[in-house]
């Protein structure tokens, strides 16, 4: 999974964005798992933050799934959710 976040607010104390990011895995509208971004692998510059993560699908049964990336910017107060559906086949 790869996502770029543009125009995140910059904390004037640290001169870095202050955002929470969660990855949420759903099946049939029910949450199967949630992971918070640890920021060790995230890169940022003045214009964008780049997030990338592998989703372990080895233990998922065949079927339709949805992954949501939920972002909360603590500087601007804005929240954003990006989502994608995917299928695990036999």
PDB file of N, CA, C and O in Angstrom:
ATOM      1  N   UNK A   1       0.842  -1.154   0.000  1.00  0.00           N
ATOM      2  CA  UNK A   1       0.000   0.000   0.000  1.00  0.00           C
ATOM      3  C   UNK A   1       0.899   1.232   0.000  1.00  0.00           C
ATOM      4  O   UNK A   1       1.916   1.269   0.693  1.00  0.00           O
ATOM      5  N   UNK A   2       0.523   2.220  -0.770  1.00  0.00           N
ATOM      6  CA  UNK A   2       1.321   3.439  -0.923  1.00  0.00           C
ATOM      7  C   UNK A   2       0.363   4.617  -0.944  1.00  0.00           C
ATOM      8  O   UNK A   2      -0.646   4.596  -1.649  1.00  0.00           O
ATOM      9  N   UNK A   3       0.682   5.646  -0.166  1.00  0.00           N
ATOM     10  CA  UNK A   3      -0.186   6.811  -0.083  1.00  0.00           C
ATOM     11  C   UNK A   3       0.656   8.045   0.171  1.00  0.00           C
ATOM     12  O   UNK A   3       1.602   8.006   0.959  1.00  0.00           O
ATOM     13  N   UNK A   4       0.320   9.134  -0.489  1.00  0.00           N
ATOM     14  CA  UNK A   4       0.963  10.413  -0.225  1.00  0.00           C
ATOM     15  C   UNK A   4      -0.075  11.366   0.342  1.00  0.00           C
ATOM     16  O   UNK A   4      -1.197  11.454  -0.158  1.00  0.00           O
ATOM     17  N   UNK A   5       0.313  12.078   1.390  1.00  0.00           N
ATOM     18  CA  UNK A   5      -0.551  13.069   2.026  1.00  0.00           C
ATOM     19  C   UNK A   5       0.033  14.438   1.706  1.00  0.00           C
ATOM     20  O   UNK A   5       1.196  14.713   2.004  1.00  0.00           O
ATOM     21  N   UNK A   6      -0.779  15.290   1.100  1.00  0.00           N
ATOM     22  CA  UNK A   6      -0.343  16.634   0.736  1.00  0.00           C
ATOM     23  C   UNK A   6      -0.953  17.669   1.677  1.00  0.00           C
ATOM     24  O   UNK A   6      -2.041  17.473   2.218  1.00  0.00           O
ATOM     25  N   UNK A   7      -0.241  18.757   1.857  1.00  0.00           N
ATOM     26  CA  UNK A   7      -0.725  19.929   2.593  1.00  0.00           C
ATOM     27  C   UNK A   7      -1.055  19.651   4.057  1.00  0.00           C
ATOM     28  O   UNK A   7      -1.972  20.263   4.604  1.00  0.00           O
ATOM     29  N   UNK A   8      -0.326  18.741   4.699  1.00  0.00           N
ATOM     30  CA  UNK A   8      -0.502  18.537   6.136  1.00  0.00           C
ATOM     31  C   UNK A   8      -0.029  19.795   6.853  1.00  0.00           C
ATOM     32  O   UNK A   8       0.930  20.439   6.427  1.00  0.00           O
ATOM     33  N   UNK A   9      -0.708  20.139   7.942  1.00  0.00           N
ATOM     34  CA  UNK A   9      -0.305  21.300   8.726  1.00  0.00           C
ATOM     35  C   UNK A   9       1.052  21.056   9.382  1.00  0.00           C
ATOM     36  O   UNK A   9       1.364  19.930   9.769  1.00  0.00           O
ATOM     37  N   UNK A  10       1.845  22.094   9.505  1.00  0.00           N
ATOM     38  CA  UNK A  10       3.179  21.996  10.097  1.00  0.00           C
ATOM     39  C   UNK A  10       3.147  22.591  11.503  1.00  0.00           C
ATOM     40  O   UNK A  10       2.767  23.747  11.693  1.00  0.00           O
ATOM     41  N   UNK A  11       3.552  21.784  12.482  1.00  0.00           N
ATOM     42  CA  UNK A  11       3.679  22.262  13.856  1.00  0.00           C
ATOM     43  C   UNK A  11       4.845  23.244  13.908  1.00  0.00           C
ATOM     44  O   UNK A  11       5.959  22.903  13.509  1.00  0.00           O
ATOM     45  N   UNK A  12       4.605  24.448  14.390  1.00  0.00           N
ATOM     46  CA  UNK A  12       5.632  25.486  14.392  1.00  0.00           C
ATOM     47  C   UNK A  12       6.726  25.240  15.429  1.00  0.00           C
ATOM     48  O   UNK A  12       7.784  25.867  15.367  1.00  0.00           O
ATOM     49  N   UNK A  13       6.489  24.341  16.376  1.00  0.00           N
ATOM     50  CA  UNK A  13       7.515  24.004  17.361  1.00  0.00           C
ATOM     51  C   UNK A  13       8.518  23.009  16.799  1.00  0.00           C
ATOM     52  O   UNK A  13       9.727  23.184  16.949  1.00  0.00           O
ATOM     53  N   UNK A  14       8.011  21.959  16.149  1.00  0.00           N
ATOM     54  CA  UNK A  14       8.877  20.889  15.630  1.00  0.00           C
ATOM     55  C   UNK A  14       9.189  21.041  14.154  1.00  0.00           C
ATOM     56  O   UNK A  14      10.105  20.399  13.642  1.00  0.00           O
ATOM     57  N   UNK A  15       8.426  21.895  13.458  1.00  0.00           N
ATOM     58  CA  UNK A  15       8.531  22.090  12.012  1.00  0.00           C
ATOM     59  C   UNK A  15       8.278  20.797  11.241  1.00  0.00           C
ATOM     60  O   UNK A  15       8.851  20.576  10.174  1.00  0.00           O
ATOM     61  N   UNK A  16       7.412  19.945  11.795  1.00  0.00           N
ATOM     62  CA  UNK A  16       7.007  18.684  11.157  1.00  0.00           C
ATOM     63  C   UNK A  16       5.492  18.555  11.250  1.00  0.00           C
ATOM     64  O   UNK A  16       4.870  19.153  12.128  1.00  0.00           O
ATOM     65  N   UNK A  17       4.894  17.775  10.346  1.00  0.00           N
ATOM     66  CA  UNK A  17       3.460  17.501  10.459  1.00  0.00           C
ATOM     67  C   UNK A  17       3.162  16.710  11.731  1.00  0.00           C
ATOM     68  O   UNK A  17       3.998  15.941  12.206  1.00  0.00           O
ATOM     69  N   UNK A  18       1.968  16.906  12.273  1.00  0.00           N
ATOM     70  CA  UNK A  18       1.514  16.140  13.436  1.00  0.00           C
ATOM     71  C   UNK A  18       0.214  15.458  13.027  1.00  0.00           C
ATOM     72  O   UNK A  18      -0.867  16.035  13.151  1.00  0.00           O
ATOM     73  N   UNK A  19       0.327  14.234  12.541  1.00  0.00           N
ATOM     74  CA  UNK A  19      -0.846  13.499  12.081  1.00  0.00           C
ATOM     75  C   UNK A  19      -0.853  12.095  12.686  1.00  0.00           C
ATOM     76  O   UNK A  19       0.194  11.498  12.936  1.00  0.00           O
ATOM     77  N   UNK A  20      -2.059  11.590  12.910  1.00  0.00           N
ATOM     78  CA  UNK A  20      -2.252  10.191  13.275  1.00  0.00           C
ATOM     79  C   UNK A  20      -2.732   9.479  12.030  1.00  0.00           C
ATOM     80  O   UNK A  20      -3.580   9.994  11.303  1.00  0.00           O
ATOM     81  N   UNK A  21      -2.192   8.290  11.779  1.00  0.00           N
ATOM     82  CA  UNK A  21      -2.611   7.479  10.634  1.00  0.00           C
ATOM     83  C   UNK A  21      -2.919   6.084  11.132  1.00  0.00           C
ATOM     84  O   UNK A  21      -2.123   5.484  11.854  1.00  0.00           O
ATOM     85  N   UNK A  22      -4.083   5.565  10.745  1.00  0.00           N
ATOM     86  CA  UNK A  22      -4.463   4.189  11.066  1.00  0.00           C
ATOM     87  C   UNK A  22      -4.838   3.461   9.789  1.00  0.00           C
ATOM     88  O   UNK A  22      -5.457   4.029   8.889  1.00  0.00           O
ATOM     89  N   UNK A  23      -4.454   2.199   9.726  1.00  0.00           N
ATOM     90  CA  UNK A  23      -4.848   1.309   8.638  1.00  0.00           C
ATOM     91  C   UNK A  23      -5.885   0.364   9.225  1.00  0.00           C
ATOM     92  O   UNK A  23      -5.623  -0.309  10.222  1.00  0.00           O
ATOM     93  N   UNK A  24      -7.075   0.310   8.603  1.00  0.00           N
ATOM     94  CA  UNK A  24      -8.166  -0.507   9.131  1.00  0.00           C
ATOM     95  C   UNK A  24      -8.591  -1.501   8.052  1.00  0.00           C
ATOM     96  O   UNK A  24      -8.903  -1.115   6.926  1.00  0.00           O
ATOM     97  N   UNK A  25      -8.599  -2.779   8.410  1.00  0.00           N
ATOM     98  CA  UNK A  25      -9.007  -3.846   7.502  1.00  0.00           C
ATOM     99  C   UNK A  25     -10.426  -4.261   7.849  1.00  0.00           C
ATOM    100  O   UNK A  25     -10.732  -4.538   9.008  1.00  0.00           O
ATOM    101  N   UNK A  26     -11.309  -4.306   6.823  1.00  0.00           N
ATOM    102  CA  UNK A  26     -12.718  -4.643   7.027  1.00  0.00           C
ATOM    103  C   UNK A  26     -13.143  -5.757   6.084  1.00  0.00           C
ATOM    104  O   UNK A  26     -12.635  -5.885   4.970  1.00  0.00           O
ATOM    105  N   UNK A  27     -14.089  -6.558   6.561  1.00  0.00           N
ATOM    106  CA  UNK A  27     -14.746  -7.569   5.722  1.00  0.00           C
ATOM    107  C   UNK A  27     -16.217  -7.545   6.078  1.00  0.00           C
ATOM    108  O   UNK A  27     -16.574  -7.654   7.251  1.00  0.00           O
ATOM    109  N   UNK A  28     -17.073  -7.403   5.082  1.00  0.00           N
ATOM    110  CA  UNK A  28     -18.525  -7.313   5.287  1.00  0.00           C
ATOM    111  C   UNK A  28     -18.885  -6.218   6.287  1.00  0.00           C
ATOM    112  O   UNK A  28     -19.812  -6.382   7.080  1.00  0.00           O
ATOM    113  N   UNK A  29     -18.159  -5.107   6.254  1.00  0.00           N
ATOM    114  CA  UNK A  29     -18.440  -3.981   7.130  1.00  0.00           C
ATOM    115  C   UNK A  29     -17.942  -4.135   8.557  1.00  0.00           C
ATOM    116  O   UNK A  29     -18.119  -3.230   9.373  1.00  0.00           O
ATOM    117  N   UNK A  30     -17.324  -5.265   8.870  1.00  0.00           N
ATOM    118  CA  UNK A  30     -16.828  -5.507  10.227  1.00  0.00           C
ATOM    119  C   UNK A  30     -15.312  -5.366  10.259  1.00  0.00           C
ATOM    120  O   UNK A  30     -14.601  -5.853   9.380  1.00  0.00           O
ATOM    121  N   UNK A  31     -14.845  -4.688  11.294  1.00  0.00           N
ATOM    122  CA  UNK A  31     -13.406  -4.460  11.432  1.00  0.00           C
ATOM    123  C   UNK A  31     -12.684  -5.744  11.839  1.00  0.00           C
ATOM    124  O   UNK A  31     -13.037  -6.378  12.833  1.00  0.00           O
ATOM    125  N   UNK A  32     -11.669  -6.117  11.055  1.00  0.00           N
ATOM    126  CA  UNK A  32     -10.866  -7.301  11.354  1.00  0.00           C
ATOM    127  C   UNK A  32      -9.562  -6.948  12.048  1.00  0.00           C
ATOM    128  O   UNK A  32      -9.025  -7.752  12.810  1.00  0.00           O
ATOM    129  N   UNK A  33      -9.056  -5.768  11.792  1.00  0.00           N
ATOM    130  CA  UNK A  33      -7.791  -5.364  12.384  1.00  0.00           C
ATOM    131  C   UNK A  33      -7.519  -3.906  12.154  1.00  0.00           C
ATOM    132  O   UNK A  33      -8.078  -3.272  11.260  1.00  0.00           O
ATOM    133  N   UNK A  34      -6.625  -3.382  13.005  1.00  0.00           N
ATOM    134  CA  UNK A  34      -6.278  -1.961  12.939  1.00  0.00           C
ATOM    135  C   UNK A  34      -4.810  -1.830  13.329  1.00  0.00           C
ATOM    136  O   UNK A  34      -4.354  -2.443  14.294  1.00  0.00           O
ATOM    137  N   UNK A  35      -4.078  -1.021  12.563  1.00  0.00           N
ATOM    138  CA  UNK A  35      -2.677  -0.744  12.868  1.00  0.00           C
ATOM    139  C   UNK A  35      -2.431   0.753  12.762  1.00  0.00           C
ATOM    140  O   UNK A  35      -2.892   1.407  11.827  1.00  0.00           O
ATOM    141  N   UNK A  36      -1.707   1.278  13.721  1.00  0.00           N
ATOM    142  CA  UNK A  36      -1.328   2.691  13.679  1.00  0.00           C
ATOM    143  C   UNK A  36       0.020   2.818  12.993  1.00  0.00           C
ATOM    144  O   UNK A  36       0.871   1.936  13.110  1.00  0.00           O
ATOM    145  N   UNK A  37       0.209   3.906  12.285  1.00  0.00           N
ATOM    146  CA  UNK A  37       1.498   4.178  11.635  1.00  0.00           C
ATOM    147  C   UNK A  37       2.525   4.490  12.711  1.00  0.00           C
ATOM    148  O   UNK A  37       2.247   5.267  13.624  1.00  0.00           O
ATOM    149  N   UNK A  38       3.710   3.895  12.615  1.00  0.00           N
ATOM    150  CA  UNK A  38       4.747   4.135  13.621  1.00  0.00           C
ATOM    151  C   UNK A  38       5.709   5.240  13.210  1.00  0.00           C
ATOM    152  O   UNK A  38       6.556   5.621  14.017  1.00  0.00           O
ATOM    153  N   UNK A  39       5.621   5.768  12.006  1.00  0.00           N
ATOM    154  CA  UNK A  39       6.386   6.892  11.487  1.00  0.00           C
ATOM    155  C   UNK A  39       7.857   6.625  11.281  1.00  0.00           C
ATOM    156  O   UNK A  39       8.549   7.493  10.749  1.00  0.00           O
ATOM    157  N   UNK A  40       8.376   5.477  11.668  1.00  0.00           N
ATOM    158  CA  UNK A  40       9.791   5.217  11.418  1.00  0.00           C
ATOM    159  C   UNK A  40      10.068   5.093   9.927  1.00  0.00           C
ATOM    160  O   UNK A  40      11.156   5.435   9.464  1.00  0.00           O
ATOM    161  N   UNK A  41       9.081   4.602   9.169  1.00  0.00           N
ATOM    162  CA  UNK A  41       9.275   4.438   7.735  1.00  0.00           C
ATOM    163  C   UNK A  41       8.704   5.566   6.903  1.00  0.00           C
ATOM    164  O   UNK A  41       8.815   5.547   5.677  1.00  0.00           O
ATOM    165  N   UNK A  42       8.095   6.546   7.546  1.00  0.00           N
ATOM    166  CA  UNK A  42       7.454   7.632   6.803  1.00  0.00           C
ATOM    167  C   UNK A  42       8.466   8.710   6.455  1.00  0.00           C
ATOM    168  O   UNK A  42       9.379   9.009   7.225  1.00  0.00           O
ATOM    169  N   UNK A  43       8.280   9.280   5.282  1.00  0.00           N
ATOM    170  CA  UNK A  43       9.127  10.376   4.839  1.00  0.00           C
ATOM    171  C   UNK A  43       8.248  11.605   4.653  1.00  0.00           C
ATOM    172  O   UNK A  43       7.090  11.492   4.252  1.00  0.00           O
ATOM    173  N   UNK A  44       8.791  12.757   4.939  1.00  0.00           N
ATOM    174  CA  UNK A  44       8.018  13.972   4.700  1.00  0.00           C
ATOM    175  C   UNK A  44       8.947  15.078   4.224  1.00  0.00           C
ATOM    176  O   UNK A  44      10.142  15.098   4.519  1.00  0.00           O
ATOM    177  N   UNK A  45       8.356  15.981   3.487  1.00  0.00           N
ATOM    178  CA  UNK A  45       9.053  17.219   3.152  1.00  0.00           C
ATOM    179  C   UNK A  45       8.034  18.339   3.305  1.00  0.00           C
ATOM    180  O   UNK A  45       6.965  18.118   3.874  1.00  0.00           O
ATOM    181  N   UNK A  46       8.331  19.504   2.823  1.00  0.00           N
ATOM    182  CA  UNK A  46       7.416  20.625   3.024  1.00  0.00           C
ATOM    183  C   UNK A  46       6.069  20.438   2.345  1.00  0.00           C
ATOM    184  O   UNK A  46       5.086  21.058   2.748  1.00  0.00           O
ATOM    185  N   UNK A  47       6.006  19.593   1.321  1.00  0.00           N
ATOM    186  CA  UNK A  47       4.786  19.477   0.538  1.00  0.00           C
ATOM    187  C   UNK A  47       3.993  18.202   0.772  1.00  0.00           C
ATOM    188  O   UNK A  47       2.774  18.203   0.601  1.00  0.00           O
ATOM    189  N   UNK A  48       4.650  17.116   1.158  1.00  0.00           N
ATOM    190  CA  UNK A  48       3.906  15.862   1.248  1.00  0.00           C
ATOM    191  C   UNK A  48       4.545  14.890   2.240  1.00  0.00           C
ATOM    192  O   UNK A  48       5.728  14.982   2.568  1.00  0.00           O
ATOM    193  N   UNK A  49       3.716  13.961   2.701  1.00  0.00           N
ATOM    194  CA  UNK A  49       4.174  12.843   3.523  1.00  0.00           C
ATOM    195  C   UNK A  49       3.942  11.583   2.715  1.00  0.00           C
ATOM    196  O   UNK A  49       2.894  11.439   2.086  1.00  0.00           O
ATOM    197  N   UNK A  50       4.895  10.673   2.718  1.00  0.00           N
ATOM    198  CA  UNK A  50       4.781   9.434   1.966  1.00  0.00           C
ATOM    199  C   UNK A  50       4.672   8.269   2.938  1.00  0.00           C
ATOM    200  O   UNK A  50       5.527   8.078   3.802  1.00  0.00           O
ATOM    201  N   UNK A  51       3.610   7.498   2.782  1.00  0.00           N
ATOM    202  CA  UNK A  51       3.379   6.323   3.619  1.00  0.00           C
ATOM    203  C   UNK A  51       3.402   5.085   2.737  1.00  0.00           C
ATOM    204  O   UNK A  51       2.842   5.091   1.641  1.00  0.00           O
ATOM    205  N   UNK A  52       4.038   4.039   3.204  1.00  0.00           N
ATOM    206  CA  UNK A  52       3.982   2.766   2.489  1.00  0.00           C
ATOM    207  C   UNK A  52       3.969   1.643   3.518  1.00  0.00           C
ATOM    208  O   UNK A  52       4.653   1.712   4.539  1.00  0.00           O
ATOM    209  N   UNK A  53       3.196   0.629   3.242  1.00  0.00           N
ATOM    210  CA  UNK A  53       3.043  -0.468   4.188  1.00  0.00           C
ATOM    211  C   UNK A  53       2.625  -1.722   3.433  1.00  0.00           C
ATOM    212  O   UNK A  53       1.826  -1.667   2.499  1.00  0.00           O
ATOM    213  N   UNK A  54       3.172  -2.835   3.850  1.00  0.00           N
ATOM    214  CA  UNK A  54       2.727  -4.132   3.345  1.00  0.00           C
ATOM    215  C   UNK A  54       1.607  -4.635   4.244  1.00  0.00           C
ATOM    216  O   UNK A  54       1.696  -4.546   5.469  1.00  0.00           O
ATOM    217  N   UNK A  55       0.567  -5.157   3.638  1.00  0.00           N
ATOM    218  CA  UNK A  55      -0.543  -5.744   4.378  1.00  0.00           C
ATOM    219  C   UNK A  55      -0.407  -7.264   4.265  1.00  0.00           C
ATOM    220  O   UNK A  55      -0.428  -7.814   3.164  1.00  0.00           O
ATOM    221  N   UNK A  56      -0.268  -7.930   5.395  1.00  0.00           N
ATOM    222  CA  UNK A  56      -0.111  -9.386   5.405  1.00  0.00           C
ATOM    223  C   UNK A  56      -1.460 -10.040   5.109  1.00  0.00           C
ATOM    224  O   UNK A  56      -2.377  -9.984   5.929  1.00  0.00           O
ATOM    225  N   UNK A  57      -1.572 -10.655   3.944  1.00  0.00           N
ATOM    226  CA  UNK A  57      -2.838 -11.276   3.529  1.00  0.00           C
ATOM    227  C   UNK A  57      -2.785 -12.802   3.594  1.00  0.00           C
ATOM    228  O   UNK A  57      -3.724 -13.471   3.163  1.00  0.00           O
ATOM    229  N   UNK A  58      -1.708 -13.350   4.122  1.00  0.00           N
ATOM    230  CA  UNK A  58      -1.550 -14.814   4.126  1.00  0.00           C
ATOM    231  C   UNK A  58      -2.629 -15.537   4.912  1.00  0.00           C
ATOM    232  O   UNK A  58      -2.986 -16.662   4.564  1.00  0.00           O
ATOM    233  N   UNK A  59      -3.158 -14.922   5.961  1.00  0.00           N
ATOM    234  CA  UNK A  59      -4.161 -15.589   6.801  1.00  0.00           C
ATOM    235  C   UNK A  59      -5.592 -15.162   6.494  1.00  0.00           C
ATOM    236  O   UNK A  59      -6.512 -15.496   7.241  1.00  0.00           O
ATOM    237  N   UNK A  60      -5.787 -14.432   5.408  1.00  0.00           N
ATOM    238  CA  UNK A  60      -7.132 -13.988   5.055  1.00  0.00           C
ATOM    239  C   UNK A  60      -7.826 -15.044   4.199  1.00  0.00           C
ATOM    240  O   UNK A  60      -7.250 -15.570   3.246  1.00  0.00           O
ATOM    241  N   UNK A  61      -9.063 -15.341   4.552  1.00  0.00           N
ATOM    242  CA  UNK A  61      -9.870 -16.287   3.773  1.00  0.00           C
ATOM    243  C   UNK A  61     -10.261 -15.637   2.447  1.00  0.00           C
ATOM    244  O   UNK A  61     -10.306 -14.411   2.347  1.00  0.00           O
ATOM    245  N   UNK A  62     -10.543 -16.455   1.428  1.00  0.00           N
ATOM    246  CA  UNK A  62     -11.010 -15.880   0.167  1.00  0.00           C
ATOM    247  C   UNK A  62     -12.259 -15.024   0.386  1.00  0.00           C
ATOM    248  O   UNK A  62     -13.118 -15.355   1.203  1.00  0.00           O
ATOM    249  N   UNK A  63     -12.342 -13.931  -0.349  1.00  0.00           N
ATOM    250  CA  UNK A  63     -13.506 -13.062  -0.239  1.00  0.00           C
ATOM    251  C   UNK A  63     -13.158 -11.614  -0.531  1.00  0.00           C
ATOM    252  O   UNK A  63     -12.038 -11.293  -0.930  1.00  0.00           O
ATOM    253  N   UNK A  64     -14.141 -10.746  -0.324  1.00  0.00           N
ATOM    254  CA  UNK A  64     -14.015  -9.313  -0.572  1.00  0.00           C
ATOM    255  C   UNK A  64     -13.618  -8.598   0.718  1.00  0.00           C
ATOM    256  O   UNK A  64     -14.163  -8.870   1.788  1.00  0.00           O
ATOM    257  N   UNK A  65     -12.664  -7.684   0.596  1.00  0.00           N
ATOM    258  CA  UNK A  65     -12.174  -6.926   1.744  1.00  0.00           C
ATOM    259  C   UNK A  65     -12.095  -5.455   1.389  1.00  0.00           C
ATOM    260  O   UNK A  65     -12.180  -5.068   0.223  1.00  0.00           O
ATOM    261  N   UNK A  66     -11.931  -4.647   2.421  1.00  0.00           N
ATOM    262  CA  UNK A  66     -11.761  -3.204   2.253  1.00  0.00           C
ATOM    263  C   UNK A  66     -10.643  -2.766   3.197  1.00  0.00           C
ATOM    264  O   UNK A  66     -10.595  -3.189   4.352  1.00  0.00           O
ATOM    265  N   UNK A  67      -9.752  -1.923   2.702  1.00  0.00           N
ATOM    266  CA  UNK A  67      -8.721  -1.328   3.540  1.00  0.00           C
ATOM    267  C   UNK A  67      -8.975   0.172   3.579  1.00  0.00           C
ATOM    268  O   UNK A  67      -9.170   0.803   2.540  1.00  0.00           O
ATOM    269  N   UNK A  68      -8.972   0.737   4.775  1.00  0.00           N
ATOM    270  CA  UNK A  68      -9.142   2.173   4.936  1.00  0.00           C
ATOM    271  C   UNK A  68      -7.897   2.755   5.586  1.00  0.00           C
ATOM    272  O   UNK A  68      -7.336   2.170   6.513  1.00  0.00           O
ATOM    273  N   UNK A  69      -7.472   3.904   5.096  1.00  0.00           N
ATOM    274  CA  UNK A  69      -6.385   4.648   5.712  1.00  0.00           C
ATOM    275  C   UNK A  69      -7.021   5.914   6.265  1.00  0.00           C
ATOM    276  O   UNK A  69      -7.516   6.759   5.520  1.00  0.00           O
ATOM    277  N   UNK A  70      -6.997   6.025   7.591  1.00  0.00           N
ATOM    278  CA  UNK A  70      -7.631   7.154   8.277  1.00  0.00           C
ATOM    279  C   UNK A  70      -6.549   8.098   8.788  1.00  0.00           C
ATOM    280  O   UNK A  70      -5.648   7.695   9.524  1.00  0.00           O
ATOM    281  N   UNK A  71      -6.655   9.352   8.387  1.00  0.00           N
ATOM    282  CA  UNK A  71      -5.637  10.358   8.720  1.00  0.00           C
ATOM    283  C   UNK A  71      -6.306  11.483   9.499  1.00  0.00           C
ATOM    284  O   UNK A  71      -7.355  11.989   9.100  1.00  0.00           O
ATOM    285  N   UNK A  72      -5.694  11.870  10.612  1.00  0.00           N
ATOM    286  CA  UNK A  72      -6.165  13.002  11.421  1.00  0.00           C
ATOM    287  C   UNK A  72      -5.011  13.974  11.580  1.00  0.00           C
ATOM    288  O   UNK A  72      -3.983  13.629  12.163  1.00  0.00           O
ATOM    289  N   UNK A  73      -5.171  15.186  11.066  1.00  0.00           N
ATOM    290  CA  UNK A  73      -4.162  16.236  11.147  1.00  0.00           C
ATOM    291  C   UNK A  73      -4.440  17.049  12.411  1.00  0.00           C
ATOM    292  O   UNK A  73      -5.475  17.709  12.510  1.00  0.00           O
ATOM    293  N   UNK A  74      -3.524  17.003  13.372  1.00  0.00           N
ATOM    294  CA  UNK A  74      -3.728  17.693  14.645  1.00  0.00           C
ATOM    295  C   UNK A  74      -3.436  19.182  14.571  1.00  0.00           C
ATOM    296  O   UNK A  74      -3.819  19.927  15.474  1.00  0.00           O
ATOM    297  N   UNK A  75      -2.773  19.628  13.529  1.00  0.00           N
ATOM    298  CA  UNK A  75      -2.493  21.058  13.371  1.00  0.00           C
ATOM    299  C   UNK A  75      -3.718  21.764  12.790  1.00  0.00           C
ATOM    300  O   UNK A  75      -4.137  22.803  13.301  1.00  0.00           O
ATOM    301  N   UNK A  76      -4.293  21.202  11.720  1.00  0.00           N
ATOM    302  CA  UNK A  76      -5.433  21.842  11.051  1.00  0.00           C
ATOM    303  C   UNK A  76      -6.784  21.354  11.571  1.00  0.00           C
ATOM    304  O   UNK A  76      -7.805  22.011  11.364  1.00  0.00           O
ATOM    305  N   UNK A  77      -6.792  20.192  12.250  1.00  0.00           N
ATOM    306  CA  UNK A  77      -8.052  19.617  12.722  1.00  0.00           C
ATOM    307  C   UNK A  77      -8.793  18.825  11.662  1.00  0.00           C
ATOM    308  O   UNK A  77      -9.887  18.325  11.924  1.00  0.00           O
ATOM    309  N   UNK A  78      -8.224  18.698  10.473  1.00  0.00           N
ATOM    310  CA  UNK A  78      -8.889  17.976   9.391  1.00  0.00           C
ATOM    311  C   UNK A  78      -8.701  16.467   9.532  1.00  0.00           C
ATOM    312  O   UNK A  78      -7.703  15.996  10.077  1.00  0.00           O
ATOM    313  N   UNK A  79      -9.685  15.724   9.026  1.00  0.00           N
ATOM    314  CA  UNK A  79      -9.608  14.265   8.994  1.00  0.00           C
ATOM    315  C   UNK A  79      -9.930  13.798   7.584  1.00  0.00           C
ATOM    316  O   UNK A  79     -10.722  14.419   6.875  1.00  0.00           O
ATOM    317  N   UNK A  80      -9.307  12.701   7.189  1.00  0.00           N
ATOM    318  CA  UNK A  80      -9.472  12.164   5.839  1.00  0.00           C
ATOM    319  C   UNK A  80      -9.435  10.646   5.916  1.00  0.00           C
ATOM    320  O   UNK A  80      -8.641  10.073   6.662  1.00  0.00           O
ATOM    321  N   UNK A  81     -10.294  10.002   5.144  1.00  0.00           N
ATOM    322  CA  UNK A  81     -10.252   8.548   5.006  1.00  0.00           C
ATOM    323  C   UNK A  81     -10.179   8.205   3.530  1.00  0.00           C
ATOM    324  O   UNK A  81     -11.028   8.624   2.743  1.00  0.00           O
ATOM    325  N   UNK A  82      -9.160   7.441   3.158  1.00  0.00           N
ATOM    326  CA  UNK A  82      -9.036   6.903   1.802  1.00  0.00           C
ATOM    327  C   UNK A  82      -9.251   5.397   1.913  1.00  0.00           C
ATOM    328  O   UNK A  82      -8.780   4.767   2.860  1.00  0.00           O
ATOM    329  N   UNK A  83      -9.961   4.823   0.945  1.00  0.00           N
ATOM    330  CA  UNK A  83     -10.292   3.402   1.028  1.00  0.00           C
ATOM    331  C   UNK A  83     -10.148   2.733  -0.326  1.00  0.00           C
ATOM    332  O   UNK A  83     -10.244   3.372  -1.374  1.00  0.00           O
ATOM    333  N   UNK A  84      -9.917   1.430  -0.276  1.00  0.00           N
ATOM    334  CA  UNK A  84      -9.859   0.613  -1.490  1.00  0.00           C
ATOM    335  C   UNK A  84     -10.389  -0.767  -1.167  1.00  0.00           C
ATOM    336  O   UNK A  84     -10.155  -1.301  -0.083  1.00  0.00           O
ATOM    337  N   UNK A  85     -11.107  -1.337  -2.124  1.00  0.00           N
ATOM    338  CA  UNK A  85     -11.600  -2.706  -1.992  1.00  0.00           C
ATOM    339  C   UNK A  85     -10.643  -3.644  -2.708  1.00  0.00           C
ATOM    340  O   UNK A  85     -10.013  -3.272  -3.698  1.00  0.00           O
ATOM    341  N   UNK A  86     -10.542  -4.860  -2.198  1.00  0.00           N
ATOM    342  CA  UNK A  86      -9.715  -5.870  -2.851  1.00  0.00           C
ATOM    343  C   UNK A  86     -10.297  -7.251  -2.606  1.00  0.00           C
ATOM    344  O   UNK A  86     -11.109  -7.442  -1.701  1.00  0.00           O
ATOM    345  N   UNK A  87      -9.879  -8.210  -3.417  1.00  0.00           N
ATOM    346  CA  UNK A  87     -10.384  -9.570  -3.359  1.00  0.00           C
ATOM    347  C   UNK A  87      -9.243 -10.540  -3.117  1.00  0.00           C
ATOM    348  O   UNK A  87      -8.185 -10.449  -3.740  1.00  0.00           O
ATOM    349  N   UNK A  88      -9.477 -11.471  -2.201  1.00  0.00           N
ATOM    350  CA  UNK A  88      -8.554 -12.590  -1.998  1.00  0.00           C
ATOM    351  C   UNK A  88      -9.195 -13.802  -2.671  1.00  0.00           C
ATOM    352  O   UNK A  88     -10.321 -14.181  -2.349  1.00  0.00           O
ATOM    353  N   UNK A  89      -8.465 -14.400  -3.605  1.00  0.00           N
ATOM    354  CA  UNK A  89      -8.972 -15.580  -4.304  1.00  0.00           C
ATOM    355  C   UNK A  89      -8.248 -16.820  -3.822  1.00  0.00           C
ATOM    356  O   UNK A  89      -7.171 -16.743  -3.231  1.00  0.00           O
ATOM    357  N   UNK A  90      -8.858 -17.959  -4.085  1.00  0.00           N
ATOM    358  CA  UNK A  90      -8.239 -19.239  -3.703  1.00  0.00           C
ATOM    359  C   UNK A  90      -6.920 -19.435  -4.361  1.00  0.00           C
ATOM    360  O   UNK A  90      -6.270 -20.458  -4.147  1.00  0.00           O
TER     361      UNK A  90
END
